[in-house]
Amino acid sequence: MTAEPYVVRLDEVGLADLARVGGKNASLGEMIRYLSGEGIAVPGGFATTAAAYRHFLETNRITDLVADQVGRLARGAPIPEVGAAVRGLVLAGDFPDDLRTAVLDAYADLAAAGRDHRSGVAVRSSATAEDLPGASFAGQQDSFLNVVGGEALLEACKRCYASLFTDRAIGYRRDQGFDHLSIALSVGVQPMVRADLACAGVAFTVDTETGFPHSAVVSAAFGLGEGIVSGAVDPDQYTVFKPALDTPDLVPVISRSLGDKAQRTVYAEDGQGVRAVPTSPGERSAWALGTDEVLTLARWAVAIEDHYGTPMDIEWAKDGPDGGLFVVQARPETVHSHRSTASIRQYRLTEAGEPLVTGQAVGDAIGAGPACVLRGPEDIPRFRPGSVLVTAVTAPDWEPVMKQAAAIVTDHGGRTSHAAIVSRELGLPAVVGTGGATRLIRPGQDLTVSCAQGGVGRVYPGLLEYESREVDMDAIPATRTAVRLNLADPDAALRWWRLPADGAGLVRTEFVVGTLIGVHPMALLHPEGLDAADRERVAEAASGYADGPEFFVDRLAQGIAVIAASRWPSPVLVRMSDFKSNEYARLLGGGPFEPREENPMIGWRGASRYHSPGYREAFALECRAITRVRTVMGLGNVEVMIPFCRTPAEADLVLSAMGESGLRRGDGGLRVHVMAEIPANVILAAEFAERFDGFSIGSNDLTQLTLGVDRDSALLADVFDERDPAVVRSIERLITDAHAAGRPVGLCGQRPGDDPAYAGLLVEAGIDSVSVAPDGFLAVKENVAAAERRRNP
């Protein structure tokens, strides 16, 4: 029987050799052998084997001593004490002559193979229970970079052996249920990729926060990759839409964020090891990777994922001298790849209490944390993430802090208020219309906000106990009527990707403009209309872009693209901007471009802005963003929706303005819908149907304008009712006339989830789709399914 070699070349091993060379080295060998033909570059090198590790222990006569120390763990000995003892035993040992010779001969062969190792090698630990689908062991053992010279290499190998018994490695194995003595340590040795002169990073084949499978996420920073892996550096991040990667001429980078990249890891001054140095201001404001490089890494990541058959976590590096990209490690992603995709979460309070305040519940979740009471927008900088936001009323400029809240409580507003709409989209519990929360709740007071007890939301003092459970989504009933989602926040959209929705029936671009852009588009087009201070602030917001308009188009396109990707390939209806003039005025630089209106709700909003001299140029930017999402990023499931279109003549003007901006109905299958929220849309449905591909009922505005009731008025809240006969008959008439013209009709609103009878009314009228906030999806599906069964038993 041939003895197991102590050293093997990486191109001689693969995944079947995990027990010989550990997960890291087996994976490197697998990629060299099977993926190099697809253009994926992996540095060659060699690995010591598990047999070499055991030979080291045996020749130094420490095998039994290590076992004795490990045995003490079962008798209650502390991990730090045992770990230090074992590491001391290993570090005191010497390499046996045969193992020493094998390592040094392989080290010399690197130069003969054409790789100059005199500039340093990377020496990485690879345990035989590492990079497994259920337990990655990532970061548990040590690695060493820029190791120069044979003696330094042997010392680094010994330190790798010792790191099998770091405190963190011992604790991790204990938690994962692995036998300490059954695991061996292989050492991988590769020529350094000179990323210290360029950049490095990681790539995941799923969204790292949500597990969304259609994204590849690439992170990059200048210098060696240790800064990113250790968390010391905030890197640039790029999200790529995987389904469009194979289509020629598409550039599916759907989002980019610039990290501060405050430091970079480079070679140490003495020629051995590495050190961290500050980056220059120019480096911090520059992108570490070009677009072509991002796409190359994303394609490599997808090819690796396809080969391994599971989502992957990949480390890569760029060589400074020749600009080449290399994959230096690949392991299975172990967080989201094993999480169930067939469940959603529901909440239940398990401890009683007397509420401080009550109001209308938004959503069905429970949140808790210290109260952060803010009297107005000027207090927003005082907000602390994880707090319960308590305020009188919210507006679009509050949305960045609302995203960071544990829950939201307001004095005023109802279930169609800004706080309610945004909370639903973010999946946050909110209690609105409490009447006196800001007066009755003390700043810093611990609160539990419960929306899990029906339509009444309750805010309790203290941190009450509650539980949540997963609901089997396989049990969600199928419906003939499409049930879609109302979305606005790209991050929140990805959180809901598992819901079996039929697309997105409403995407609110105002949220993207307010949070990802924050600047009035006309101020970006005409900064000369601003005072000096605002002009400087606008220029700072758009820094890094060629000009202000490109900043607006790129940011808006990114936000829409992420939302569209979350529902791919189902249709996603993007409503063009529908800020009111007072809301637009609050954007940076907005004041000079907005009129003061007594009633902005029925003023200069929606379609009337798109063709008017005061906004037409800005609307062209919105159209450019949609075109970029559809034709450059590859998300052809995006459709357009025009809000508050008062007359057919206005519809013609809007469609003409869109065409002049390169966004034409019918081109590339583009469908254009109109919001039905004005009685004129119902009365002239046949005329609007000649110009649009479908209708989407905005139930809040249609009710408001049909009944003449301010939807935010607390005094008239009992009159505002979507079930009023006038509103119901309008909906029924619209559906009849639209269907006669061959046009589908949807409804955007929360009422079908809150009211089973209302869902039945819509189904009976023949509605084609209903679009609701994600937290109401389950209730709507059940209500619609029940209504369909009654209609067709």
C-alpha positions in Angstrom: 0.0 0.0 0.0 1.4 3.4 -1.0 1.9 5.7 1.9 -0.1 8.9 1.9 2.1 11.8 0.6 2.8 14.7 2.9 2.5 17.3 0.2 0.3 17.5 -2.9 -0.1 20.0 -5.7 -3.5 21.9 -5.6 -4.3 20.8 -9.1 -4.1 17.2 -7.9 -7.0 17.4 -5.5 -10.7 18.2 -5.5 -13.8 18.1 -3.4 -13.4 14.3 -3.0 -10.1 15.0 -1.1 -11.6 17.0 1.8 -10.4 14.4 4.3 -6.8 14.8 2.9 -6.4 18.5 2.5 -9.4 20.1 4.2 -12.3 22.1 2.8 -10.4 25.2 1.7 -7.6 23.4 -0.2 -10.0 20.8 -1.7 -12.2 23.7 -3.0 -9.2 25.5 -4.6 -8.1 22.3 -6.3 -11.7 21.6 -7.5 -11.8 25.1 -9.2 -8.3 24.7 -10.7 -9.2 21.3 -12.2 -12.8 21.9 -13.4 -13.4 25.7 -13.8 -10.2 27.0 -15.2 -11.6 26.1 -18.7 -14.3 28.7 -18.1 -11.7 31.4 -17.6 -11.8 31.4 -13.8 -8.3 32.1 -12.6 -7.1 30.5 -9.4 -3.5 30.7 -8.2 -1.8 27.3 -8.1 0.3 26.0 -5.2 0.5 23.1 -2.9 -1.0 21.7 0.3 0.3 19.7 3.2 -2.0 16.8 3.9 -3.8 15.5 7.0 -1.2 12.8 7.1 1.5 15.4 7.4 -0.3 17.0 10.4 -0.6 13.7 12.2 3.1 12.8 11.3 4.1 16.1 12.9 2.2 15.3 16.1 3.5 11.7 16.3 7.2 12.5 15.6 7.1 15.2 18.3 5.4 12.6 20.6 2.5 15.0 21.5 -0.4 13.1 20.1 -1.4 11.6 23.5 -0.6 14.9 25.2 -3.0 16.8 23.0 -5.6 14.1 23.6 -5.1 14.5 27.4 -5.6 18.2 27.2 -8.7 17.9 25.0 -10.1 15.3 27.5 -10.0 18.0 30.2 -12.7 19.9 28.4 -15.2 17.2 29.2 -14.2 17.6 32.9 -15.0 21.3 32.9 -11.5 22.8 32.2 -11.8 26.3 30.6 -11.3 26.5 26.9 -8.6 29.2 27.1 -6.5 27.1 29.5 -6.8 24.0 27.3 -6.2 25.9 24.0 -3.1 27.6 25.3 -1.7 24.3 26.5 -2.2 22.5 23.2 -0.9 25.5 21.1 2.2 25.5 23.3 2.8 21.8 22.6 2.5 22.3 18.9 4.7 25.4 18.7 7.4 23.7 20.7 7.7 20.9 18.2 10.1 20.6 15.2 9.4 19.6 11.7 10.5 16.0 11.0 13.2 15.9 8.3 11.0 14.1 5.7 8.1 16.6 6.1 10.5 19.6 6.1 12.1 18.4 2.9 8.7 17.8 1.2 7.5 21.3 2.1 10.7 23.1 1.0 10.9 21.1 -2.3 7.3 22.1 -3.1 8.1 25.7 -2.2 11.1 25.6 -4.6 8.9 24.2 -7.4 6.7 27.3 -7.3 9.4 29.2 -9.0 10.1 26.5 -11.5 6.4 26.5 -12.4 6.7 30.1 -13.4 5.3 31.8 -10.3 7.9 34.0 -8.5 7.4 33.3 -4.8 10.2 35.6 -3.7 7.6 38.4 -3.3 5.9 36.2 -0.7 3.4 33.4 -0.4 0.1 33.1 1.3 0.0 30.3 4.0 -3.6 29.3 4.9 -5.1 26.8 7.3 -7.5 24.3 5.9 -9.2 22.0 8.4 -10.7 18.7 7.4 -14.1 19.8 8.8 -14.2 23.1 7.0 -16.3 24.8 4.3 -19.0 22.2 4.8 -22.6 23.1 3.6 -23.8 23.2 7.2 -20.7 24.6 9.0 -18.2 26.8 7.3 -15.6 27.1 10.1 -14.7 30.3 8.4 -12.1 32.3 10.3 -11.6 29.7 13.0 -7.9 29.0 12.0 -5.1 31.3 11.2 -3.6 32.3 7.9 -0.4 34.3 7.1 0.3 36.6 4.2 3.5 37.7 2.5 5.6 34.9 4.0 9.1 35.0 2.5 11.8 32.3 2.8 11.8 28.6 3.6 12.3 29.0 7.4 9.5 31.6 7.6 7.3 29.2 5.6 7.9 26.3 8.0 7.2 28.6 11.0 4.0 29.7 9.4 2.9 26.1 8.8 3.6 25.3 12.4 1.5 28.3 13.6 -1.3 27.1 11.3 -1.2 23.7 13.0 -1.3 25.4 16.4 -4.3 27.5 15.3 -6.4 24.3 15.1 -6.7 24.9 18.8 -7.4 28.6 19.1 -10.1 29.3 21.6 -12.6 30.3 18.9 -11.9 27.1 17.0 -12.4 24.9 20.1 -15.6 26.7 20.9 -17.0 26.5 17.4 -16.3 22.8 17.1 -18.0 22.2 20.5 -21.1 24.2 19.4 -21.2 22.4 16.0 -20.8 18.9 17.7 -17.4 18.0 16.1 -14.9 15.7 17.8 -11.7 17.8 18.3 -9.3 14.9 17.8 -10.9 13.6 14.6 -10.1 16.8 12.7 -6.7 17.4 11.1 -5.1 20.5 9.6 -3.8 20.9 6.1 -1.8 24.0 5.0 -2.2 25.6 1.6 0.6 27.6 0.1 0.1 29.9 -2.9 2.0 32.7 -4.5 0.6 36.0 -3.3 -1.7 37.9 -5.6 -0.4 41.5 -5.3 -3.7 42.9 -4.2 -1.7 45.2 -2.0 -1.1 47.2 -5.2 -4.7 46.9 -6.3 -7.8 45.6 -4.5 -9.5 42.6 -3.1 -12.8 41.5 -1.7 -15.6 38.9 -1.5 -18.5 37.9 -3.6 -21.7 36.1 -2.5 -24.1 34.4 -4.9 -27.1 35.4 -2.8 -28.1 38.7 -1.2 -26.2 38.6 2.2 -29.0 40.2 4.2 -32.1 38.4 2.8 -30.9 35.3 0.9 -32.5 36.6 -2.3 -31.1 34.2 -4.9 -31.1 36.3 -8.1 -28.4 38.7 -6.8 -24.7 38.3 -6.8 -23.1 40.8 -4.3 -19.5 41.9 -4.8 -17.6 43.8 -2.2 -14.3 45.5 -2.9 -11.6 47.6 -1.1 -8.1 48.7 -1.9 -5.3 46.5 -0.7 -5.2 42.9 0.5 -8.5 41.2 1.4 -7.8 40.9 5.1 -9.4 44.3 5.8 -12.8 43.2 4.4 -12.7 39.7 5.8 -11.9 41.1 9.3 -14.5 43.8 9.1 -12.0 46.6 9.6 -12.9 48.2 6.2 -16.2 49.4 4.9 -15.9 48.3 1.3 -17.6 49.3 -1.9 -20.6 47.1 -2.7 -22.1 46.1 -6.0 -25.2 44.1 -6.6 -25.6 42.2 -9.9 -28.8 40.8 -11.3 -27.8 37.2 -12.1 -30.5 36.3 -14.7 -29.3 39.0 -17.1 -25.6 38.1 -16.9 -25.6 35.9 -20.0 -27.4 38.4 -22.2 -25.0 40.3 -24.5 -24.9 44.1 -24.2 -26.7 44.2 -20.8 -25.0 45.7 -17.8 -27.0 44.3 -14.9 -25.3 46.1 -12.0 -28.5 47.1 -10.3 -27.0 48.9 -7.3 -23.7 50.3 -6.1 -22.7 51.8 -2.8 -19.4 53.6 -2.1 -17.6 52.5 1.1 -15.3 54.7 3.0 -12.4 52.3 2.6 -10.5 54.1 5.3 -7.5 51.8 5.3 -5.8 49.3 3.1 -3.7 46.2 4.0 -0.2 46.2 2.3 3.1 44.4 2.7 5.0 45.2 5.9 8.0 47.5 5.6 10.4 44.8 6.6 9.4 42.6 3.7 7.6 40.0 5.9 3.9 40.0 6.8 1.4 42.8 6.3 0.2 46.0 7.8 -2.7 48.5 7.6 -2.2 52.0 6.3 -4.6 54.9 5.8 -6.0 55.4 2.3 -5.8 58.7 0.6 -8.9 61.0 0.1 -8.8 60.1 -3.6 -8.9 56.4 -2.9 -11.8 56.8 -0.5 -13.9 58.6 -3.1 -12.9 56.3 -6.0 -14.5 53.0 -6.9 -12.2 50.0 -6.3 -13.5 48.1 -9.3 -14.7 49.0 -12.8 -18.0 47.8 -14.1 -16.4 45.2 -16.4 -14.5 43.7 -13.5 -17.7 43.6 -11.4 -19.4 41.7 -14.1 -16.5 39.3 -14.6 -16.5 38.5 -10.9 -20.3 38.0 -10.9 -20.1 35.6 -13.8 -17.3 33.7 -12.1 -19.4 33.5 -9.0 -22.4 32.2 -10.8 -20.2 29.6 -12.6 -18.8 28.4 -9.3 -22.3 28.3 -7.8 -23.5 26.2 -10.7 -20.6 23.8 -10.3 -21.1 23.4 -6.6 -24.8 23.3 -6.7 -25.3 25.7 -3.8 -24.9 29.4 -3.0 -21.3 30.3 -2.5 -19.1 32.7 -0.5 -16.0 33.6 -2.6 -12.9 35.6 -1.9 -11.1 37.2 -4.8 -8.1 39.4 -5.4 -6.8 41.7 -8.2 -3.1 41.6 -9.1 -1.5 45.0 -9.2 1.3 44.4 -11.7 -0.9 42.7 -14.5 -4.5 43.7 -13.4 -5.6 40.1 -13.5 -8.5 38.9 -11.2 -8.1 35.7 -9.2 -10.4 33.6 -7.0 -8.4 32.7 -3.8 -11.1 30.9 -1.9 -14.7 29.5 -2.3 -16.9 28.0 0.3 -20.6 27.2 0.6 -22.7 30.0 2.0 -24.1 28.6 5.2 -26.7 31.2 6.4 -29.4 31.6 3.8 -28.8 28.5 1.7 -30.3 26.3 4.5 -33.1 28.7 5.5 -36.6 27.7 4.6 -38.2 29.6 1.8 -41.7 28.3 2.5 -42.7 30.2 5.6 -43.5 33.7 6.9 -43.6 34.9 10.5 -46.5 35.8 12.7 -46.4 37.3 16.2 -48.3 36.8 19.5 -48.0 38.7 22.8 -47.6 36.3 25.7 -47.5 38.8 28.6 -50.4 41.0 29.7 -50.1 44.7 30.4 -52.1 47.9 30.5 -51.4 50.0 27.4 -50.1 53.6 27.6 -51.8 54.6 24.4 -53.8 52.9 21.7 -54.5 53.6 18.0 -54.9 52.0 14.7 -52.6 49.0 14.2 -50.5 48.9 11.1 -49.2 45.4 10.2 -49.3 42.4 12.6 -45.9 42.4 14.1 -44.5 43.3 17.6 -41.5 45.5 18.2 -39.8 46.7 21.3 -37.1 49.2 22.4 -36.5 52.5 24.2 -38.7 55.4 23.2 -37.2 58.2 21.1 -39.7 61.0 21.2 -39.1 63.5 18.4 -41.2 66.7 18.3 -40.4 67.6 14.7 -38.1 67.2 11.7 -35.4 69.3 13.4 -35.1 66.5 16.0 -34.4 63.7 13.5 -30.6 63.8 14.1 -31.3 62.7 17.7 -32.8 59.4 16.6 -30.9 56.2 17.7 -31.3 53.0 15.6 -33.3 50.3 17.3 -35.5 52.8 19.2 -39.3 53.1 19.0 -39.9 56.3 17.0 -42.6 58.4 18.7 -43.7 61.6 17.0 -46.8 63.6 16.0 -46.8 62.8 12.3 -44.3 61.7 9.7 -43.5 62.8 6.1 -41.1 61.6 3.4 -38.1 63.3 5.0 -38.6 61.0 8.0 -38.2 57.8 6.0 -34.4 57.2 6.5 -34.9 57.0 10.3 -38.1 55.1 10.0 -36.1 52.3 8.4 -34.0 52.1 11.5 -36.8 52.0 14.0 -38.0 49.0 16.0 -41.5 50.3 15.7 -43.4 53.6 15.0 -46.0 55.5 17.1 -47.7 58.7 16.0 -50.2 61.1 17.5 -52.1 61.7 14.3 -53.0 59.9 11.1 -55.0 56.9 10.0 -54.4 53.7 8.1 -53.7 55.7 4.9 -51.3 58.2 6.5 -47.7 58.4 5.5 -46.6 56.6 8.7 -48.9 53.8 8.1 -48.0 53.3 4.4 -44.3 53.4 5.0 -44.5 51.1 8.0 -46.3 48.5 6.1 -43.8 48.6 3.3 -40.9 48.3 5.8 -42.6 45.5 7.7 -42.5 47.5 10.9 -45.2 47.5 13.6 -46.8 51.0 13.9 -49.6 52.4 16.0 -51.0 55.6 14.4 -53.6 58.2 15.5 -53.0 57.7 19.3 -53.9 61.3 20.0 -51.3 61.8 22.7 -48.3 59.5 22.5 -45.7 62.3 22.4 -47.3 63.7 25.6 -47.8 60.4 27.5 -44.5 58.6 26.6 -41.3 59.5 28.3 -38.1 59.7 26.3 -36.0 56.6 26.9 -38.9 54.7 28.4 -38.9 51.0 27.3 -41.9 50.2 25.1 -43.5 47.2 23.5 -45.5 48.0 20.4 -48.1 45.4 19.5 -50.0 45.2 16.2 -50.8 41.5 16.7 -54.1 41.9 18.4 -56.4 42.9 15.6 -57.1 46.4 14.3 -56.3 48.2 17.5 -52.6 48.8 18.1 -51.4 49.0 21.7 -48.3 50.6 23.2 -47.3 49.0 26.5 -44.8 50.2 29.1 -41.8 47.9 29.5 -40.4 45.1 27.4 -43.2 42.4 27.4 -42.7 38.9 26.3 -43.9 37.8 22.9 -43.5 35.0 20.5 -43.4 34.6 16.7 -44.0 31.6 14.5 -43.4 30.6 11.0 -46.4 30.0 8.7 -46.2 27.4 5.9 -46.5 29.3 2.6 -47.2 26.1 0.8 -50.6 26.3 2.5 -51.4 29.8 1.1 -54.3 29.3 -1.3 -54.0 29.8 -5.0 -56.3 32.5 -6.5 -57.5 33.4 -9.9 -57.3 37.1 -8.9 -53.6 38.2 -9.0 -52.4 39.4 -5.6 -49.4 41.7 -5.8 -47.3 43.9 -3.5 -47.1 47.6 -2.8 -43.3 48.3 -2.6 -41.1 51.4 -2.2 -38.0 50.6 -0.3 -35.5 48.5 -2.2 -34.1 46.9 1.0 -37.6 46.1 2.2 -38.5 44.6 -1.2 -35.7 42.1 -0.9 -36.9 41.1 2.5 -40.3 40.0 1.0 -38.9 38.0 -2.0 -40.2 34.7 -0.6 -43.8 35.8 -0.7 -45.6 34.0 -3.6 -46.9 37.3 -5.0 -47.9 37.9 -8.6 -45.5 40.8 -9.0 -45.7 44.4 -7.7 -48.8 46.4 -8.4 -47.4 49.7 -7.1 -43.8 50.9 -6.7 -43.7 54.3 -5.1 -40.8 56.2 -6.7 -41.1 59.0 -4.1 -39.5 56.8 -1.5 -36.5 56.2 -3.8 -36.2 59.9 -4.6 -36.6 60.9 -0.9 -34.0 58.4 0.5 -31.5 57.5 -2.2 -31.4 60.9 -3.9 -32.8 63.5 -1.5 -32.4 66.3 -4.0 -35.1 68.0 -6.1 -34.5 67.0 -9.7 -34.9 70.5 -11.0 -32.2 71.7 -8.5 -29.9 69.1 -10.1 -30.8 70.4 -13.6 -30.7 74.1 -12.7 -28.4 74.7 -9.7 -28.1 78.3 -10.8 -31.5 78.8 -9.4 -30.3 78.1 -5.9 -28.6 80.2 -3.3 -24.9 79.6 -2.7 -25.3 77.4 0.3 -27.9 75.1 -1.3 -25.9 75.0 -4.5 -22.9 73.7 -2.6 -25.0 71.1 -0.8 -26.5 69.8 -4.0 -23.0 69.6 -5.6 -21.8 67.6 -2.6 -24.8 65.2 -2.8 -24.0 64.5 -6.5 -20.2 64.2 -6.0 -18.7 61.2 -7.8 -21.0 61.7 -10.8 -20.4 63.5 -14.0 -23.3 65.8 -13.3 -26.4 66.2 -11.3 -28.8 64.7 -13.8 -26.7 61.5 -14.1 -26.7 61.3 -10.3 -30.5 61.4 -10.3 -31.0 58.9 -13.1 -28.4 56.4 -11.7 -29.8 56.5 -8.2 -33.4 56.2 -9.3 -32.6 53.4 -11.7 -30.8 51.5 -9.0 -33.7 51.7 -6.5 -36.3 50.7 -9.1 -34.0 47.9 -10.4 -33.6 46.3 -7.0 -37.4 46.3 -6.5 -38.0 44.9 -9.9 -35.4 42.2 -9.4 -37.1 41.1 -6.1 -40.3 40.1 -8.1 -38.6 38.9 -11.3 -40.0 37.8 -13.8 -43.5 38.9 -12.7 -44.7 42.4 -13.7 -43.7 45.4 -11.6 -45.7 48.5 -12.0 -43.6 51.6 -11.3 -45.7 54.7 -10.5 -43.9 57.8 -11.8 -43.4 60.4 -9.1 -46.4 61.6 -7.2 -45.0 64.0 -4.7 -47.3 66.9 -3.8 -45.8 70.3 -4.2 -45.3 70.8 -0.4 -43.5 67.4 -0.3 -41.3 68.2 -3.2 -40.4 71.6 -1.6 -38.9 69.8 1.4 -36.3 68.0 -0.8 -32.9 69.7 -0.9 -33.1 72.6 -3.3 -36.8 72.2 -3.8 -38.1 75.6 -2.5 -37.4 77.7 -5.6 -39.0 75.2 -7.9 -42.3 74.6 -6.1 -45.4 76.8 -5.7 -47.2 77.4 -2.4 -50.6 75.7 -2.8 -53.5 75.9 -0.3 -54.5 72.3 -1.1 -51.6 70.3 -2.6 -53.6 67.1 -2.5 -55.6 68.2 -5.5 -53.0 70.6 -6.9 -49.9 70.3 -9.1 -49.2 66.6 -8.8 -48.9 63.5 -11.0 -49.5 63.8 -14.7 -50.0 67.6 -14.7 -46.3 68.0 -13.7 -44.9 65.7 -16.4 -45.7 67.9 -19.4 -45.5 71.3 -17.8 -42.5 73.6 -18.2 -41.8 73.6 -14.5 -41.1 69.9 -14.3 -40.9 68.4 -17.8 -37.1 68.2 -17.8 -37.2 66.3 -14.5 -39.8 63.9 -15.8 -37.4 63.2 -18.7 -34.9 62.1 -16.1 -37.5 59.7 -14.6 -38.0 58.3 -18.1 -34.3 57.8 -18.6 -34.1 55.9 -15.4 -36.9 53.5 -16.4 -35.3 53.0 -19.8 -32.0 52.2 -18.1 -33.6 49.6 -15.9 -35.4 47.9 -18.8 -32.8 48.0 -21.6 -29.4 48.3 -19.8 -30.0 46.4 -16.6 -32.2 43.8 -18.2 -35.3 44.1 -16.1 -38.0 44.1 -18.7 -40.6 43.2 -16.2 -40.9 46.9 -15.3 -44.0 48.6 -16.4 -45.0 52.2 -16.0 -48.0 53.7 -14.2 -49.2 57.4 -14.5 -50.9 58.9 -11.4 -53.5 61.6 -11.2 -54.2 61.9 -14.9 -57.2 64.2 -15.1 -58.2 64.1 -18.8 -57.5 62.1 -22.0 -55.9 65.2 -23.5 -53.4 65.2 -20.6 -52.8 61.6 -21.2 -51.7 62.4 -24.7 -49.4 65.0 -23.5 -47.8 62.7 -21.0 -47.3 59.9 -23.5 -45.8 62.4 -25.9 -43.4 63.6 -23.3 -42.4 60.0 -22.5 -41.8 59.3 -26.2 -39.6 62.3 -26.5 -37.5 60.9 -23.6 -37.1 57.5 -25.4 -39.7 55.7 -23.3 -42.5 54.7 -25.7 -45.5 52.5 -25.0 -45.1 49.2 -26.8 -41.4 49.4 -27.4 -39.8 46.3 -26.1 -43.2 45.2 -24.8 -43.5 48.3 -22.5 -46.9 48.5 -21.0 -48.2 51.8 -19.6 -51.0 51.9 -17.0 -53.1 54.8 -15.5 -54.1 55.2 -11.9 -57.9 55.3 -11.6 -58.2 57.7 -8.7 -60.3 60.6 -10.1 -64.0 60.2 -11.0 -63.1 61.4 -14.5 -61.0 58.2 -14.9 -64.2 56.2 -14.3 -66.6 58.3 -16.3 -64.2 58.4 -19.3 -62.8 54.9 -18.9 -63.3 54.0 -22.6 -61.2 57.1 -23.7 -58.5 56.3 -21.2 -58.4 52.7 -22.3 -57.5 53.8 -25.8 -54.3 55.3 -24.4 -53.3 52.9 -21.6 -52.8 49.2 -21.2 -54.6 48.9 -17.9 -56.1 50.7 -14.9 -55.0 50.6 -11.2 -57.6 51.9 -8.8 -56.1 54.1 -6.1 -58.8 53.5 -3.5 -57.7 56.2 -1.1 -57.8 59.1 -3.6 -60.9 57.7 -5.4 -62.8 57.6 -2.1 -61.5 61.1 -1.1 -62.5 62.7 -4.4 -65.8 60.8 -4.8 -67.0 61.7 -1.3 -65.2 65.1 -1.0 -63.5 63.9 2.2 -59.9 64.8 3.2 -58.5 61.3 3.7 -56.2 62.6 6.6 -59.0 64.4 8.5 -59.6 62.9 11.9 -62.9 64.8 12.1 -64.3 63.1 9.0 -62.7 59.7 9.5 -66.2 58.1 10.0 -67.2 59.4 6.5 -64.1 58.1 4.7 -65.3 54.7 3.6 -64.2 52.7 0.5 -67.5 50.7 0.9 -69.6 53.7 0.4 -72.1 52.9 -2.4 -70.8 55.8 -4.6 -67.3 54.4 -4.4 -68.4 50.8 -5.0 -70.5 51.7 -8.0 -67.6 53.6 -9.5 -65.3 50.6 -9.1 -67.9 48.3 -10.6 -68.5 50.6 -13.6 -64.8 51.0 -14.2 -64.2 47.3 -14.3 -67.1 46.8 -16.7 -66.0 49.5 -19.1 -62.3 48.6 -18.9 -63.1 44.9 -19.6 -65.2 45.9 -22.5 -62.2 47.6 -23.9 -59.9 44.6 -23.2 -58.1 46.3 -20.4 -57.3 44.8 -16.9 -58.1 46.5 -13.7 -56.3 46.3 -10.4 -56.7 47.9 -7.0 -54.0 49.3 -4.7 -55.1 49.4 -1.1 -55.2 47.8 2.3 -59.0 47.4 2.6 -59.2 43.9 1.0 -56.9 42.5 3.7 -58.7 44.2 6.6 -62.2 43.5 5.4 -63.1 40.1 3.9 -66.4 41.5 2.7 -64.6 44.2 0.7 -62.4 41.5 -0.9 -65.6 39.6 -1.8 -67.1 42.8 -3.4 -64.0 43.2 -5.6 -64.0 39.6 -6.7 -67.7 39.7 -7.5 -67.1 42.8 -9.6 -64.4 40.9 -11.6 -61.3 42.7 -10.4 -58.1 41.3 -12.1 -55.6 42.1 -9.4 -55.3 43.4 -5.9 -52.0 45.0 -4.6 -51.3 45.4 -0.9 -48.5 46.0 1.5 -46.4 42.9 2.2 -47.6 42.5 5.7 -51.2 42.1 4.5 -50.5 39.7 1.7 -51.5 36.5 3.6 -54.8 38.0 4.8 -55.7 39.2 1.3 -54.9 35.8 -0.3 -57.1 34.1 2.2 -59.9 36.6 1.8 -59.7 36.6 -2.0 -59.6 32.8 -2.1 -62.7 32.6 0.1 -64.5 35.1 -2.1 -63.6 33.1 -5.2 -64.9 29.9 -3.6 -68.2 31.6 -2.8 -68.5 32.9 -6.3 -67.7 29.6 -8.0 -68.4 26.9 -5.3 
